[in-house]
Amino acid sequence: STLFPYATLFRSLQIAADEIMDNINSEEEVIKLLSKILYPNPDPKSINKMILSNDLYTAIGALLTGSKRGHVKNVVTLNYDSMLETYLSVLGYVPRVIFELPSLEGGEDVRIYHPHGFVPNPSSKMSNSNFIILGLDAVNIRLGTVGDVWFEKTHQIMRSSICLFIGMSKRTFNDRALSPLIATVGKEVVRDRPTGFWFVKEKLDGSTLKRYIKNNIIPIEIENFEEIPELLLSICQESAKKMLNSF
């Protein structure tokens, strides 16, 4: 499985979001505002063209659409948009968007969890969530509360999978919303395997590196995010090679 935010909402932005939301009267207005920001040009042809030419979607799509070599079946994204779902649909795969728990599992190819809410392209037939988790307090409560259904579901996914943390800076590693999950899962699986691999676009100092290792996370330092697609595709390629060699 993979935790897949395209960008990190830092503390200052979350506090600013709280101030903005204090002046908005309803969740519906928040969703309309986000929709305008996320989809300045909601034309399906334009969106399809954009996502099909995006290297990161191509690489993530490869992780999600394997067969014999295996593939990622669960994605937890902190994004609101429907770009990943649209990409998979264009390829002929069946994604299932989940923003309410508990949820039934069906015959979908990939389950994509949106704990912070979901705002699809207005031209799509997908339904939006009736909530948006945007401000600092709401974000911390959503994944950082032991016993909450989202905490427990994400805990179960991380506990039963080797995770890829993509698009998250080292600041997110210390975020109150994720730290309890990471620490909990790390202690549970440390004797068997790493919790997962974290792509980091910063040089890690000794103390930060030790914190990753202590929490059972293997950081992978990269120069820039443009390296990620090639790294993800190499995972698929190596997995396919091992499968071929087993025949």
C-alpha positions as CSV (number, residue, x, y, z in Angstrom):
1,S,0.0,0.0,0.0
2,T,1.1,3.6,-0.3
3,L,0.5,6.8,1.5
4,F,0.3,9.3,-1.4
5,P,-0.1,13.0,-0.9
6,Y,1.2,15.1,-3.8
7,A,2.2,17.9,-1.5
8,T,2.4,18.5,2.2
9,L,0.2,20.9,4.1
10,F,2.6,22.6,6.5
11,R,1.5,23.9,9.8
12,S,1.4,27.6,8.7
13,L,-0.9,26.8,5.8
14,Q,-3.2,24.7,8.0
15,I,-3.5,27.6,10.5
16,A,-4.3,29.9,7.6
17,A,-6.9,27.4,6.4
18,D,-8.5,27.5,9.8
19,E,-8.8,31.3,9.6
20,I,-10.4,31.1,6.1
21,M,-12.8,28.4,7.1
22,D,-13.9,30.4,10.1
23,N,-15.4,32.9,7.6
24,I,-17.1,30.2,5.4
25,N,-20.6,29.3,6.4
26,S,-20.8,25.6,5.3
27,E,-18.9,22.6,4.1
28,E,-20.7,22.9,0.8
29,E,-19.1,26.4,0.3
30,V,-15.7,25.0,1.1
31,I,-16.1,22.2,-1.4
32,K,-17.2,24.6,-4.1
33,L,-14.1,26.8,-3.4
34,L,-11.8,23.8,-3.5
35,S,-13.3,22.6,-6.7
36,K,-12.6,26.0,-8.4
37,I,-9.0,25.9,-7.2
38,L,-8.4,22.2,-8.1
39,Y,-10.1,22.3,-11.5
40,P,-9.7,25.7,-13.2
41,N,-10.3,23.9,-16.5
42,P,-12.6,21.0,-15.8
43,D,-12.9,19.9,-19.4
44,P,-12.4,16.0,-19.4
45,K,-10.2,16.0,-22.6
46,S,-7.8,18.6,-21.1
47,I,-7.6,16.7,-17.8
48,N,-7.0,13.3,-19.6
49,K,-4.3,14.8,-21.8
50,M,-2.6,16.3,-18.8
51,I,-2.6,13.2,-16.6
52,L,-1.5,10.9,-19.5
53,S,1.5,13.0,-20.1
54,N,2.5,13.1,-16.4
55,D,5.4,10.8,-15.5
56,L,4.4,10.5,-11.9
57,Y,0.9,9.2,-12.8
58,T,2.5,6.8,-15.2
59,A,4.8,5.4,-12.6
60,I,2.1,5.2,-9.9
61,G,-0.3,3.7,-12.4
62,A,2.3,1.0,-13.0
63,L,2.4,0.2,-9.3
64,L,-1.4,-0.1,-9.2
65,T,-2.1,-2.0,-12.3
66,G,0.2,-5.0,-12.2
67,S,-1.0,-8.6,-12.5
68,K,1.3,-11.6,-12.3
69,R,4.0,-9.5,-10.6
70,G,1.5,-8.2,-8.1
71,H,0.3,-4.6,-7.5
72,V,-0.6,-2.1,-4.9
73,K,-4.2,-2.5,-3.9
74,N,-4.6,0.2,-1.3
75,V,-3.8,3.9,-1.5
76,V,-4.3,6.4,1.3
77,T,-4.1,9.9,-0.1
78,L,-4.3,13.2,1.8
79,N,-5.2,14.9,-1.5
80,Y,-8.7,16.0,-2.3
81,D,-8.6,15.7,-6.1
82,S,-9.7,12.8,-8.4
83,M,-6.7,12.8,-10.8
84,L,-5.4,9.4,-9.8
85,E,-8.9,7.9,-10.1
86,T,-9.3,9.5,-13.5
87,Y,-6.0,8.2,-14.7
88,L,-6.9,4.6,-13.7
89,S,-10.3,4.9,-15.3
90,V,-8.7,6.1,-18.6
91,L,-6.6,3.0,-18.6
92,G,-9.6,0.8,-18.1
93,Y,-9.1,0.0,-14.5
94,V,-11.8,0.2,-11.8
95,P,-10.8,2.3,-8.8
96,R,-13.0,2.7,-5.8
97,V,-13.1,5.9,-3.8
98,I,-13.6,5.6,-0.1
99,F,-14.1,8.6,2.2
100,E,-16.6,7.1,4.6
101,L,-15.9,4.2,7.0
102,P,-16.7,1.4,7.5
103,S,-17.0,0.5,3.8
104,L,-17.7,-2.7,1.9
105,E,-15.0,-4.2,-0.3
106,G,-16.0,-5.3,-3.8
107,G,-14.4,-6.3,-7.1
108,E,-12.5,-3.0,-7.7
109,D,-8.9,-3.1,-8.9
110,V,-7.7,-0.5,-6.4
111,R,-9.2,1.1,-3.3
112,I,-8.3,4.7,-2.8
113,Y,-8.9,6.1,0.7
114,H,-9.5,9.9,1.1
115,P,-9.5,10.5,4.9
116,H,-9.4,14.3,4.3
117,G,-12.3,14.4,1.9
118,F,-12.8,14.1,-1.8
119,V,-13.6,16.7,-4.4
120,P,-13.8,15.1,-7.9
121,N,-13.6,16.9,-11.3
122,P,-17.1,18.5,-11.8
123,S,-17.4,16.8,-15.2
124,S,-17.0,13.3,-13.7
125,K,-19.8,11.2,-12.3
126,M,-18.1,10.6,-9.0
127,S,-19.6,11.9,-5.8
128,N,-17.8,14.3,-3.5
129,S,-17.5,13.8,0.3
130,N,-19.8,15.8,2.5
131,F,-16.8,17.0,4.6
132,I,-13.3,18.5,4.1
133,I,-10.5,18.1,6.6
134,L,-8.3,21.2,6.0
135,G,-7.4,23.1,9.2
136,L,-4.7,22.1,11.6
137,D,-6.9,20.8,14.4
138,A,-9.1,18.8,12.1
139,V,-6.0,17.2,10.4
140,N,-4.5,16.2,13.7
141,I,-7.7,14.6,14.9
142,R,-8.4,12.7,11.7
143,L,-5.4,10.4,11.7
144,G,-3.9,11.2,15.0
145,T,-6.6,9.9,17.4
146,V,-6.2,6.3,18.5
147,G,-9.5,4.5,18.3
148,D,-10.9,6.7,15.5
149,V,-12.1,4.6,12.6
150,W,-9.6,6.3,10.2
151,F,-6.7,5.8,12.6
152,E,-7.6,2.1,12.9
153,K,-8.2,1.6,9.2
154,T,-4.9,3.2,8.2
155,H,-3.2,1.3,11.0
156,Q,-4.6,-1.9,9.6
157,I,-3.4,-1.1,6.0
158,M,0.1,-0.1,7.2
159,R,0.3,-3.1,9.6
160,S,-0.4,-5.6,6.7
161,S,1.6,-3.9,4.0
162,I,5.0,-2.5,3.2
163,C,4.3,1.1,2.6
164,L,5.7,3.7,0.1
165,F,5.5,7.2,1.4
166,I,5.5,9.5,-1.6
167,G,5.5,13.3,-1.8
168,M,6.0,13.8,1.9
169,S,8.9,15.9,3.3
170,K,10.7,15.1,6.5
171,R,8.6,17.6,8.3
172,T,5.5,15.4,7.7
173,F,7.4,12.6,9.4
174,N,7.0,14.5,12.7
175,D,3.4,15.6,12.0
176,R,1.1,14.9,14.9
177,A,-1.4,13.3,12.6
178,L,1.0,10.6,11.3
179,S,3.6,10.2,14.1
180,P,1.3,8.0,16.3
181,L,0.5,5.7,13.4
182,I,4.2,5.4,12.3
183,A,5.4,4.7,15.8
184,T,2.7,2.2,16.6
185,V,3.1,0.2,13.4
186,G,6.9,0.4,13.6
187,K,7.0,-1.3,17.0
188,E,4.6,-4.0,15.8
189,V,6.5,-5.1,12.7
190,V,10.1,-4.2,13.4
191,R,11.2,-7.8,14.0
192,D,9.7,-8.9,10.6
193,R,10.3,-6.1,8.1
194,P,10.5,-2.4,7.7
195,T,7.3,-0.4,7.9
196,G,8.1,1.1,4.6
197,F,10.2,3.4,2.4
198,W,10.1,7.1,2.5
199,F,11.2,9.3,-0.4
200,V,13.0,12.3,1.1
201,K,14.0,15.4,-0.9
202,E,16.3,16.7,1.7
203,K,19.7,15.6,3.0
204,L,19.2,14.0,6.3
205,D,21.4,14.8,9.3
206,G,22.4,12.2,11.7
207,S,19.7,12.8,14.3
208,T,16.9,12.8,11.7
209,L,18.2,9.6,10.1
210,K,18.3,7.9,13.4
211,R,14.6,9.0,14.0
212,Y,13.6,7.3,10.7
213,I,15.4,4.1,11.6
214,K,14.1,4.1,15.2
215,N,10.6,4.2,13.7
216,N,11.4,1.4,11.3
217,I,11.3,3.6,8.2
218,I,13.9,3.4,5.5
219,P,14.5,6.8,4.0
220,I,15.5,7.1,0.3
221,E,17.2,10.4,-0.3
222,I,16.6,12.0,-3.7
223,E,17.8,15.1,-5.4
224,N,14.4,16.2,-6.6
225,F,10.9,14.7,-7.0
226,E,11.6,14.2,-10.8
227,E,13.5,11.1,-9.7
228,I,10.5,9.4,-8.2
229,P,8.8,8.1,-11.4
230,E,12.0,6.3,-12.5
231,L,12.4,4.8,-9.0
232,L,8.8,3.6,-8.9
233,L,9.0,2.1,-12.4
234,S,12.2,0.3,-11.3
235,I,10.3,-1.4,-8.5
236,C,7.8,-2.8,-11.1
237,Q,10.6,-3.9,-13.4
238,E,12.5,-5.7,-10.7
239,S,9.3,-7.4,-9.5
240,A,8.6,-8.5,-13.1
241,K,12.1,-9.9,-13.5
242,K,11.8,-12.0,-10.4
243,M,8.5,-13.4,-11.6
244,L,10.1,-14.3,-15.0
245,N,13.0,-15.9,-13.4
246,S,10.7,-18.1,-11.3
247,F,9.2,-19.7,-14.4
